[in-house]
Amino acid sequence: MPEYKTTALVLAAGKGTRMRSPKAKVLQTLLNEPMLFYVYEALAPIVKGNVLTVVGHDADNVAAAFPDMADRFVTQTEQLGTGHALQVAWEAVKRSGATHCLVINGDTPLVTVEALDRLMAAQGCCDLAFMTITPRDTASFGRVVRDAERRITAIVEAKDYDFSVHGPVTGEVNAGIYLLKVETVGPLLDQLENKNKSGEYYITDLIGLAVEKGLSVDGVQAGNDISLMGINSPRELIVAENALRSRIVNELIDAGVLIHNPDTVIIGPRAEVEPGAEIFGHCEIYGASKVAAGARLGSYNHITDAVFAPGCVVREFNHIEKAEVGEGATVGPYSRLRPGAVLKKNARVGNFVEMKKAVLGEGSKASHLTYLGDAEVGPGANIGAGTITCNYDGKNKFTTKIGAGAFIGSNTALVAPVTVGENALIGAGSTITKDVPDNQAGIARGKQVNLKRRLKKN
């Protein structure tokens, strides 16, 4: 069998005017990930990283979002249509040594590996293949035109479709994903014209040109597969995001994750949730979060890039970002764990506790109304209500260290840099500016004076 090499070409230069946003359409997010992320993920197992991307509008931000892909970007300075984008990138396609080019729009985040595999099966069977769908609403999709013998003759964009010339609409439309044989389709690119109502060069015109030249053309029919539909408006983005959310949640349920009220749970594509984890409705989990078996995440939690160990319990109404919750640890309700927060085994933070770049040691607890920033807390310590680590002097951040078994009284201000030793005790209401040695008590507050109360005479 002949050997084929395929280069994928992602079209990502458009602004997407119907999105009503200044940023590139492919940077619009679904489940907190740019839609271009999903296209790259679907292509990865098929082309093994051999991906070119045509960028144009907001190209710098697209490159910033995907720095690992930016060295293979091709810039389309003027956005003159999909056909023009292909013309601009064709030299790069040929330099890649590809026998075939898989062209896909960057605004198809629901596309699956399985769908692309169906198109790839046409490799070696024809010169040009593309995927077609029959959605309920054909909207602005390009219409597939077939002759009396059901052979494809052209794709005509919706605004250019003429019933008297092209015949009745069949409901079959172009999905915008193509497989082109480089050797035979390449010479057709110079024949593309912009004689249409948009004044653009359409990649879809290649189908008619290929038919005229006697090349073999095939339409791979995919029924009403919504995974192939592109996104052009906020409403379409919302529909796609809901479909993606449902897909992910149901896959996790089938794998053995217990998800209560699943219609209200949002889990991003990069999150890893092990079978045996338990999640309650109105919970959002994004980024590279990891939830271990036996972890329990309550309602109304917003989680990004966080790690949860077996047996930990996250109660309701918490905001957790780039934090680690250890085995058997408890969080919340109403806690905020900022980047760098680490709860060791059986540690506990309660309501209205905020941690940032701080470690709470094994079995230690900060039950309420506390800020721990740039802090290291040893095992078995107790942090009283109203405790604050004063870590910032207006210019620099400093570290507070609290030893194992220490007891910090309520309403204490620990002015960093400062160390509280093991088994030390800090009196409530103290402002601690100097180190407190092991096994000693530190008290720094004004002396109480009781005065006789004077009562006003009527």
Phi, psi and omega per residue, in radians:
M1 nan 2.475 3.128
P2 -1.164 2.626 3.101
E3 -1.609 2.345 3.128
Y4 -2.024 2.523 3.009
K5 -2.190 2.214 -3.075
T6 -1.977 2.277 2.970
T7 -1.844 2.269 3.067
A8 -1.539 2.432 3.085
L9 -2.152 1.999 -3.119
V10 -1.722 2.194 3.135
L11 -1.591 1.900 -3.018
A12 -2.380 0.530 -3.046
A13 -1.625 -0.256 -2.991
G14 -1.318 2.720 3.104
K15 -1.463 -0.627 -3.087
G16 1.295 1.154 -3.015
T17 -1.049 -0.537 -3.124
R18 -1.250 -0.218 3.075
M19 -1.343 -0.247 3.126
R20 0.970 0.778 -3.105
S21 -2.420 2.499 3.130
P22 -1.279 -0.316 -3.076
K23 -1.546 2.832 3.140
A24 -0.994 2.479 -3.105
K25 -1.036 -0.646 -3.086
V26 -1.213 -0.161 3.076
L27 -1.654 -0.071 3.005
Q28 -1.080 2.476 -2.972
T29 -1.820 2.576 2.937
L30 -2.193 2.167 -3.100
L31 0.931 0.710 3.061
N32 1.222 0.266 3.070
E33 -2.171 2.425 3.102
P34 -1.054 2.547 -3.095
M35 -1.079 -0.482 3.096
L36 -1.111 -0.518 3.085
F37 -0.961 -0.765 -3.076
Y38 -1.193 -0.626 3.112
V39 -1.142 -0.775 3.107
Y40 -1.066 -0.710 -3.138
E41 -1.095 -0.709 -3.139
A42 -1.203 -0.578 -3.113
L43 -1.353 -0.472 -2.977
A44 -0.898 -0.882 -3.095
P45 -1.299 -0.199 -3.061
I46 -1.642 -0.780 -3.072
V47 -1.932 0.049 3.018
K48 0.927 0.772 3.074
G49 1.493 -0.036 -3.138
N50 -1.481 1.333 -3.002
V51 -2.224 2.246 2.961
L52 -1.879 2.589 3.129
T53 -2.296 2.225 3.064
V54 -1.557 2.096 3.140
V55 -2.088 2.792 3.127
G56 -2.746 -1.507 3.124
H57 -1.095 2.287 3.084
D58 1.025 0.602 -3.036
A59 -1.040 -0.648 -3.112
D60 -1.080 -0.724 -3.141
N61 -1.255 -0.560 3.057
V62 -1.131 -0.746 3.108
A63 -1.122 -0.682 3.120
A64 -1.145 -0.585 -3.140
A65 -1.305 -0.457 -3.107
F66 -2.324 1.167 -3.065
P67 -1.086 -0.511 -3.128
D68 -1.272 -0.300 -3.117
M69 -1.800 -0.233 -2.945
A70 -1.101 -0.464 -3.127
D71 -1.256 -0.118 3.109
R72 -2.054 0.439 3.052
F73 -1.470 2.510 3.023
V74 -2.081 2.221 -3.035
T75 -1.608 2.195 3.014
Q76 -1.767 1.671 -3.027
T77 -1.053 -0.813 3.050
E78 -1.873 2.266 3.133
Q79 -1.547 1.627 -3.065
L80 -1.882 0.338 3.088
G81 2.052 2.929 -3.101
T82 -1.173 -0.627 3.102
G83 -1.141 -0.670 3.094
H84 -1.151 -0.679 3.091
A85 -1.039 -0.708 3.117
L86 -1.162 -0.695 3.091
Q87 -1.060 -0.768 -3.117
V88 -1.089 -0.641 -3.036
A89 -1.599 -0.126 -2.943
W90 -1.114 -0.650 3.114
E91 -1.070 -0.689 3.106
A92 -1.152 -0.640 3.096
V93 -1.090 -0.799 -3.131
K94 -1.149 -0.683 3.125
R95 -1.114 -0.424 -3.138
S96 -1.256 -0.212 -3.138
G97 1.364 0.302 -3.074
A98 -1.321 2.530 2.961
T99 -1.535 -0.448 -3.127
H100 -2.381 2.673 3.105
C101 -2.163 2.115 3.084
L102 -1.663 1.932 -3.090
V103 -1.765 2.261 -3.112
I104 -2.499 2.486 3.076
N105 -1.301 2.511 -3.134
G106 -1.346 -0.032 -3.115
D107 -1.832 0.546 3.116
T108 -2.064 1.195 -3.017
P109 -1.211 -0.286 -3.123
L110 -1.545 -0.080 -3.073
V111 -1.042 2.461 -3.085
T112 -1.956 2.807 3.067
V113 -1.056 -0.682 -3.112
E114 -1.074 -0.731 3.136
A115 -1.122 -0.755 -3.136
L116 -1.179 -0.594 3.097
D117 -1.072 -0.608 3.127
R118 -1.132 -0.669 3.094
L119 -1.230 -0.692 -3.121
M120 -1.116 -0.380 3.107
A121 -1.135 -0.323 3.119
A122 -1.404 -0.098 -3.125
Q123 -1.078 2.202 -3.125
G124 1.572 -0.207 -3.116
C125 -1.708 -0.373 -3.103
C126 -2.725 2.974 3.131
D127 -1.445 -0.585 -3.099
L128 -2.511 2.192 3.072
A129 -2.258 2.600 3.079
F130 -2.577 2.780 -3.095
M131 -1.646 2.457 3.111
T132 -2.146 2.647 3.097
I133 -2.351 2.833 3.101
T134 -2.206 1.250 -3.108
P135 -1.245 2.837 3.097
R136 -1.083 -0.735 3.125
D137 -1.981 1.933 -3.103
T138 -1.318 -0.278 3.013
A139 0.763 -2.188 -3.060
S140 -1.775 0.326 -3.140
F141 -1.214 2.616 3.046
G142 -1.185 2.354 -3.095
R143 -1.475 2.356 3.056
V144 -1.475 2.214 -3.129
V145 -1.870 2.249 3.113
R146 -2.165 2.681 3.112
D147 -1.528 -3.011 -3.084
A148 -1.086 -0.430 3.126
E149 -1.695 0.282 3.066
R150 1.203 0.295 3.066
R151 -1.477 2.460 -3.134
I152 -1.240 2.331 3.089
T153 -2.037 -0.431 -3.101
A154 -3.015 2.926 2.863
I155 -2.103 2.243 -3.125
V156 -2.099 2.202 3.131
E157 -1.079 2.600 -3.011
A158 -0.953 -0.762 -3.074
K159 -1.262 -0.272 -3.133
D160 -1.820 0.025 -3.055
Y161 -1.264 2.282 -3.138
D162 -2.141 1.973 -3.083
F163 -1.049 -0.608 -3.111
S164 -1.209 -0.397 -3.132
V165 -1.752 -0.766 -2.994
H166 -1.725 -0.139 3.122
G167 1.484 -3.126 -3.107
P168 -1.168 2.630 3.124
V169 -1.247 2.324 -3.094
T170 -1.618 -0.269 -3.062
G171 1.608 -0.190 3.102
E172 -1.518 2.207 -3.088
V173 -2.258 2.887 -3.112
N174 -1.389 2.291 3.126
A175 -1.532 -0.156 3.074
G176 1.420 0.400 3.089
I177 -2.194 2.179 -2.980
Y178 -2.246 2.635 2.984
L179 -2.161 1.995 -3.024
L180 -1.971 2.324 3.015
K181 -1.386 2.070 -2.986
V182 -1.040 -0.771 -3.040
E183 -1.116 -0.699 -3.027
T184 -1.694 -0.520 -3.111
V185 -1.495 -0.536 -3.115
G186 -0.889 -0.802 -3.130
P187 -1.093 -0.265 -3.128
L188 -1.415 -0.295 -3.004
L189 -1.087 -0.642 -3.132
D190 -1.224 -0.201 -3.117
Q191 -1.618 -0.049 3.112
L192 -1.163 2.425 3.114
E193 -2.190 2.860 -3.138
N194 -1.949 0.577 -3.140
K195 -1.480 1.287 3.130
N196 -2.616 3.054 -3.034
K197 -1.161 -0.391 3.127
S198 -1.590 -0.270 -3.095
G199 1.184 0.511 -3.096
E200 -2.034 2.823 3.054
Y201 -1.624 2.014 -3.066
Y202 -1.647 2.352 2.995
I203 -1.164 -0.465 -3.117
T204 -1.136 -0.411 3.119
D205 -1.169 -0.267 3.092
L206 -1.081 -0.523 -3.091
I207 -1.130 -0.865 3.116
G208 -1.084 -0.711 3.113
L209 -1.114 -0.710 3.136
A210 -1.118 -0.714 3.117
V211 -1.105 -0.756 3.127
E212 -1.052 -0.622 -3.107
K213 -1.477 -0.007 3.121
G214 1.407 0.279 3.087
L215 -1.364 2.724 -3.141
S216 -1.456 2.264 -3.098
V217 -2.209 2.375 -3.125
D218 -2.346 2.427 3.029
G219 -1.861 2.034 -3.138
V220 -1.514 1.878 -3.028
Q221 -1.398 2.310 -3.107
A222 -2.147 0.354 3.099
G223 1.064 -2.359 3.133
N224 -1.840 0.586 -3.122
D225 -1.025 1.892 -3.088
I226 -1.240 -0.262 -3.120
S227 -1.162 -0.288 -3.109
L228 -1.675 -0.045 -3.070
M229 -1.436 2.351 3.114
G230 -1.393 2.978 -3.112
I231 -2.017 2.190 -3.111
N232 -2.206 -0.142 -3.065
S233 -2.568 2.834 3.084
P234 -0.979 -0.680 -3.137
R235 -1.120 -0.756 3.118
E236 -1.133 -0.617 3.090
L237 -1.114 -0.742 -3.139
I238 -1.107 -0.750 3.121
V239 -1.072 -0.768 3.140
A240 -1.143 -0.713 3.141
E241 -1.108 -0.720 3.111
N242 -1.123 -0.689 3.111
A243 -1.128 -0.726 3.135
L244 -1.163 -0.762 3.110
R245 -1.011 -0.816 -3.132
S246 -1.093 -0.710 -3.141
R247 -1.051 -0.822 -3.099
I248 -1.154 -0.818 -3.104
V249 -1.082 -0.774 -3.110
N250 -1.189 -0.608 3.062
E251 -1.105 -0.681 3.121
L252 -1.204 -0.696 3.095
I253 -1.064 -0.790 3.136
D254 -1.120 -0.454 3.136
A255 -1.450 -0.167 3.095
G256 1.975 0.242 3.055
V257 -1.556 2.299 3.136
L258 -1.535 1.963 -3.103
I259 -2.122 1.935 3.115
H260 -1.434 2.451 -3.133
N261 0.878 1.022 -2.971
P262 -1.102 -0.400 -3.132
D263 -1.158 -0.265 -3.125
T264 -1.892 0.112 -3.135
V265 -1.710 2.327 3.117
I266 -2.092 2.157 3.141
I267 -2.315 2.189 -3.093
G268 -1.278 2.880 -3.055
P269 -1.229 -0.380 -3.128
R270 -1.622 -0.161 -3.136
A271 -1.232 2.507 3.105
E272 -2.021 2.093 -3.140
V273 -2.159 2.079 -3.077
E274 -1.403 2.583 3.013
P275 -0.971 2.379 -3.089
G276 1.767 -0.186 3.018
A277 -1.322 2.727 -3.127
E278 -2.234 2.220 -3.083
I279 -2.268 2.376 3.136
F280 -1.847 2.669 -3.032
G281 -0.993 2.749 -3.043
H282 1.124 0.728 3.076
C283 -2.066 2.387 -3.140
E284 -2.105 2.204 -3.088
I285 -2.242 2.049 -3.029
Y286 -2.178 3.019 3.041
G287 1.150 -2.645 -3.092
A288 -1.614 0.744 3.126
S289 -1.185 2.632 3.114
K290 -2.309 2.195 -3.125
V291 -2.096 2.035 -3.063
A292 -1.431 2.804 3.037
A293 -1.008 2.360 -3.141
G294 1.586 -0.196 3.059
A295 -1.301 2.580 -3.120
R296 -2.239 2.075 -3.125
L297 -1.961 2.079 -3.084
G298 -1.396 -3.044 -3.071
S299 -1.258 2.741 3.000
Y300 0.984 0.795 3.024
N301 -1.920 2.393 3.086
H302 -1.968 2.017 -2.938
I303 -2.220 2.315 3.113
T304 -2.417 2.199 3.035
D305 0.906 0.736 -3.107
A306 -2.012 2.771 -3.085
V307 -2.133 2.325 -3.092
F308 -2.195 2.130 -3.074
A309 -1.473 2.891 3.129
P310 -0.999 2.433 3.045
G311 1.393 -0.036 3.110
C312 -1.329 2.709 -3.134
V313 -2.216 2.128 3.043
V314 -1.912 1.912 -3.117
R315 -1.290 -2.899 -2.981
E316 -1.417 2.723 2.953
F317 1.076 1.073 3.095
N318 -2.237 2.672 3.066
H319 -2.082 2.050 -2.990
I320 -2.279 2.138 -3.087
E321 -2.398 2.174 3.078
K322 0.869 0.854 -3.128
A323 -2.185 2.880 3.110
E324 -2.174 2.237 3.117
V325 -1.987 2.014 -2.989
G326 -1.355 3.082 -3.107
E327 -1.022 2.200 3.098
G328 1.274 0.067 -3.129
A329 -1.306 2.775 -3.121
T330 -2.225 2.386 -3.140
V331 -2.225 2.296 2.964
G332 1.560 -3.027 0.096
P333 -1.339 2.891 3.075
Y334 1.045 0.807 3.046
S335 -1.876 2.734 3.031
R336 -2.222 2.054 3.079
L337 -1.898 1.936 -3.097
R338 -1.610 3.030 -3.095
P339 -0.914 2.342 3.126
G340 1.577 -0.019 3.096
A341 -1.334 2.309 -3.136
V342 -2.332 2.164 3.024
L343 -1.850 2.072 3.119
K344 -1.353 -3.129 -3.059
K345 -0.933 2.254 3.074
N346 1.088 0.260 3.041
A347 -1.288 2.859 -3.069
R348 -2.554 2.285 2.937
V349 -2.138 2.457 -3.060
G350 -1.974 -2.650 -3.007
N351 -1.212 2.385 3.105
F352 1.014 0.775 3.004
V353 -1.956 2.310 3.105
E354 -2.098 2.331 3.085
M355 -2.198 2.427 3.080
K356 -2.504 2.137 3.118
K357 0.853 0.888 -3.075
A358 -2.409 2.584 3.115
V359 -2.031 2.200 3.067
L360 -1.853 2.000 -2.986
G361 -1.155 2.979 -3.088
E362 -0.979 2.197 3.097
G363 1.313 -0.016 3.121
S364 -1.355 2.777 -3.100
K365 -2.519 2.475 2.972
A366 -2.274 1.660 -2.874
S367 -1.396 -0.451 -3.098
H368 -2.932 2.618 2.935
L369 0.926 0.934 -3.027
T370 -2.398 2.548 2.988
Y371 -2.098 2.114 3.063
L372 -2.056 1.804 3.127
G373 -2.119 2.319 -3.105
D374 0.894 0.950 -3.031
A375 -2.255 2.611 3.044
E376 -2.177 1.964 -3.093
V377 -1.955 2.158 -3.119
G378 -1.279 3.118 -3.113
P379 -1.215 2.596 3.017
G380 1.238 0.268 -3.134
A381 -1.512 2.723 3.086
N382 -2.127 2.153 -3.133
I383 -1.870 2.000 -3.051
G384 -1.283 2.846 -3.128
A385 -1.046 2.407 3.089
G386 1.458 0.148 3.124
T387 -1.323 2.415 3.119
I388 -2.298 2.294 2.934
T389 -1.609 2.009 -3.095
C390 -1.500 1.577 -2.921
N391 -1.707 -0.076 -2.999
Y392 -2.266 2.209 -3.133
D393 -1.754 0.234 -3.099
G394 1.717 -0.221 3.139
K395 -2.366 -0.749 -3.073
N396 -2.218 2.736 3.054
K397 -1.755 2.488 3.141
F398 -2.271 2.775 -3.018
T399 -1.776 2.444 2.988
T400 -1.863 2.309 3.105
K401 -2.049 2.241 -3.134
I402 -2.137 2.124 -3.027
G403 -1.328 2.958 -3.136
A404 -1.049 2.372 3.061
G405 1.319 0.070 -3.137
A406 -1.196 2.646 3.113
F407 -2.131 2.028 -3.133
I408 -1.809 2.020 -3.105
G409 -1.180 2.852 -3.103
S410 -1.081 2.627 3.055
N411 1.012 0.780 3.128
T412 -1.796 2.414 3.019
A413 -1.929 2.086 3.128
L414 -1.814 1.881 -3.022
V415 -1.565 1.873 -3.071
A416 -1.324 2.668 0.034
P417 -1.393 2.299 -3.108
V418 -2.704 2.620 3.139
T419 -2.208 2.277 3.020
V420 -1.877 2.120 -3.004
G421 -1.271 3.058 3.131
E422 -1.116 2.400 3.109
N423 1.012 0.334 3.070
A424 -1.356 2.770 3.124
L425 -2.183 2.314 3.077
I426 -1.949 2.177 -3.128
G427 -1.177 2.515 -3.128
A428 -1.007 2.489 3.095
G429 1.386 0.193 -3.080
S430 -1.502 2.638 2.938
T431 -1.995 1.872 -3.003
I432 -1.709 2.058 -3.126
T433 -2.011 -0.167 3.134
K434 -2.175 2.714 -3.131
D435 -1.049 2.545 3.065
V436 -1.981 2.037 -3.076
P437 -1.141 2.928 3.078
D438 -0.978 2.483 2.992
N439 1.081 0.355 3.091
Q440 -2.053 2.852 3.107
A441 -1.841 2.422 3.079
G442 -2.073 2.222 3.110
I443 -2.336 2.205 -3.141
A444 -2.465 1.519 -3.138
R445 -2.680 2.763 3.140
G446 -1.112 2.587 3.124
K447 -1.243 2.364 -3.141
Q448 -1.338 2.327 3.069
V449 -2.161 2.204 3.097
N450 -1.775 2.209 3.135
L451 -2.008 2.603 3.106
K452 -1.148 2.282 -3.106
R453 -1.355 2.331 3.065
R454 -1.682 2.195 3.131
L455 -1.681 2.379 3.117
K456 -1.261 2.423 3.074
K457 -1.583 2.365 3.093
N458 -1.298 nan nan
